[in-house]
Amino acid sequence: MIFGAGVFKGMMVTLKNFLTSYYRDRDNGGIFTVQYPEEREKLAENYRNLPFLVYDGAPDQIRCVACGICERECPPKCIHIEMATDAAGKPARKPAVFDIDYSLCMNCGICEEVCPFDSIYMDHTFEITSQAGPRSLIRGKEALARSNDYFRKIRPAMAAAVDQKRKTAEDKKKAAATPPPPQEIK
């Protein structure tokens, strides 16, 4: 047993990392520094931070139908949903209130996984600080709404798969709604 062999191995690892930092770039695993905020590192497509709601067309047409699955499955219980009612007092298939408390959200992505209507996804935004205090981190459905184009921009592969799935479901619904052509009696 050589005295100081562990120290020597540690110094060799340090030397290797020091030398390879000059010859490798960030794409190949080299050591680098990002000059934030002027320079930003590219985020992976599946990066998840805070949830947002997807809408098609206008911001008041969010995909959410207020089923409450995400609210029930959220571990820190940071999602609050109230279903809207129509003029007759019957439940409408849209949320009247959809709030997410970002100060409680632990960025787990469970809400995204359990949503059967492809309406809630995790955003790439991480700069949400505010001097107004923790009450400013509660975001309503207007602040959470993002267009489907935004979703395609930040997560192109997933957005394409979701759009294809929704188009297929819509085509099936149209095919089921149209009556078959009348058959001629011979």
C-alpha positions as a printed Julia matrix, in Angstrom:
186×3 Matrix{Float64}:
   0.0    0.0     0.0
   1.5    3.27   -1.1
   1.14   6.17    1.28
  -0.82   9.02   -0.41
  -2.18   6.96   -3.34
  -5.71   8.37   -2.82
  -4.44  11.95   -2.83
  -2.46  11.24   -6.02
  -5.56   9.78   -7.76
  -7.62  12.81   -6.74
  -4.98  15.2    -8.08
  -4.89  13.29  -11.38
  -8.68  13.67  -11.76
  -8.33  17.39  -11.09
  -5.5   17.68  -13.64
  -7.53  15.76  -16.25
 -10.55  18.04  -15.78
  -8.33  21.11  -15.94
  -6.67  20.06  -19.19
  -9.83  18.84  -20.93
 -11.62  22.09  -20.14
  -9.39  23.75  -22.73
 -10.02  21.19  -25.46
 -13.7   20.27  -25.11
 -16.73  22.45  -25.55
 -20.06  22.45  -23.7
 -21.68  20.13  -26.26
 -19.11  17.42  -25.53
 -19.19  17.66  -21.76
 -16.39  20.12  -21.15
 -16.29  22.46  -18.18
 -17.63  25.88  -19.09
 -19.13  29.04  -17.64
 -22.32  30.66  -18.86
 -22.31  34.45  -18.64
 -25.9   34.7   -17.42
 -28.12  36.7   -18.24
 -26.36  37.86  -21.42
 -25.69  34.28  -22.48
 -28.19  31.53  -21.8
 -27.78  27.82  -21.96
 -30.2   25.96  -24.25
 -32.79  24.07  -22.24
 -33.74  20.5   -23.06
 -37.17  20.02  -24.61
 -38.41  18.01  -21.64
 -37.14  20.58  -19.12
 -39.92  21.28  -16.68
 -40.34  24.15  -14.34
 -43.79  25.64  -13.8
 -47.17  24.7   -15.31
 -49.1   26.65  -17.92
 -52.43  26.15  -19.71
 -52.63  25.66  -23.48
 -55.36  27.35  -25.5
 -56.44  26.99  -29.12
 -57.47  30.16  -30.92
 -58.3   32.83  -28.34
 -56.93  32.99  -24.76
 -60.41  32.42  -23.34
 -60.62  29.03  -25.13
 -58.27  27.03  -22.95
 -58.38  23.27  -23.38
 -59.11  22.68  -19.7
 -62.6   21.32  -18.94
 -62.27  21.74  -15.15
 -62.33  18.0   -14.46
 -60.14  18.54  -11.37
 -57.82  15.57  -11.89
 -54.69  17.73  -11.73
 -56.0   19.4    -8.56
 -56.56  16.04   -6.86
 -53.23  14.54   -7.95
 -51.04  17.56   -7.09
 -48.83  16.54   -4.11
 -48.44  20.04   -2.56
 -52.04  20.98   -3.48
 -51.0   24.16   -5.28
 -53.76  23.95   -7.93
 -57.26  25.34   -7.25
 -60.06  24.86   -9.8
 -63.72  25.94   -9.73
 -66.02  24.91  -12.57
 -68.0   27.61  -14.35
 -71.78  27.47  -14.53
 -74.07  28.53  -17.34
 -77.09  30.85  -17.03
 -79.31  27.98  -15.89
 -76.89  27.1   -13.09
 -75.67  23.89  -14.72
 -71.94  23.15  -14.76
 -70.15  24.32  -17.91
 -67.18  22.4   -19.25
 -64.66  25.16  -18.49
 -63.03  26.57  -15.37
 -64.33  29.75  -13.75
 -61.23  29.8   -11.55
 -57.95  28.06  -12.28
 -55.19  29.19   -9.91
 -51.71  27.78   -9.37
 -49.62  28.9    -6.42
 -46.07  28.93   -7.82
 -44.65  29.35   -4.3
 -45.95  25.85   -3.46
 -45.35  24.14   -6.81
 -42.53  21.61   -6.63
 -42.18  21.24  -10.42
 -42.96  17.53  -10.36
 -44.98  17.47  -13.6
 -47.68  15.16  -12.26
 -50.37  17.61  -13.4
 -49.03  17.31  -16.95
 -49.0   13.52  -16.82
 -52.54  13.05  -15.5
 -54.33  15.62  -17.7
 -56.52  13.68  -20.17
 -57.33  16.82  -22.2
 -53.75  17.91  -23.06
 -54.32  21.28  -21.44
 -51.58  21.66  -18.81
 -47.85  21.42  -19.5
 -44.63  22.45  -17.82
 -43.04  25.66  -19.04
 -39.39  26.57  -19.57
 -39.79  29.91  -17.78
 -37.88  30.12  -14.51
 -37.51  33.86  -13.88
 -40.63  34.6   -11.84
 -39.34  36.64   -8.93
 -41.38  39.53   -7.63
 -41.01  42.19   -4.97
 -44.73  42.06   -4.24
 -44.42  39.04   -1.95
 -45.75  35.51   -2.06
 -49.31  36.54   -3.03
 -47.96  37.62   -6.43
 -46.89  34.02   -7.13
 -50.51  32.88   -7.33
 -51.33  32.89  -11.03
 -54.86  32.81  -12.43
 -55.99  31.24  -15.68
 -55.39  34.48  -17.62
 -51.75  34.58  -16.51
 -51.32  30.83  -17.07
 -52.76  30.77  -20.61
 -50.26  30.22  -23.44
 -51.06  29.6   -27.08
 -50.56  26.29  -28.84
 -47.96  28.08  -31.0
 -45.95  28.85  -27.85
 -46.23  25.19  -26.84
 -44.95  24.15  -30.3
 -42.02  26.54  -29.93
 -40.76  25.29  -26.56
 -41.59  21.57  -26.95
 -41.85  20.8   -30.68
 -41.79  16.98  -30.55
 -44.4   16.69  -27.8
 -46.6   19.39  -29.35
 -46.56  17.59  -32.71
 -47.58  14.31  -31.05
 -50.37  16.02  -29.08
 -51.65  17.85  -32.18
 -51.69  14.59  -34.15
 -53.55  12.79  -31.34
 -56.13  15.58  -31.09
 -56.59  15.66  -34.89
 -57.12  11.88  -35.0
 -59.7   12.09  -32.19
 -61.49  14.95  -33.96
 -61.56  13.0   -37.24
 -63.05   9.98  -35.46
 -65.7   12.18  -33.85
 -66.63  13.69  -37.23
 -66.79  10.25  -38.84
 -69.1    8.99  -36.09
 -71.33  12.08  -36.37
 -71.91  11.85  -40.11
 -74.64   9.36  -41.04
 -73.73   6.64  -43.51
 -74.94   7.18  -47.07
 -78.31   5.59  -47.81
 -78.11   2.21  -49.44
 -80.04   1.5   -52.56
 -82.6   -1.23  -52.31
 -82.49  -3.6   -55.28
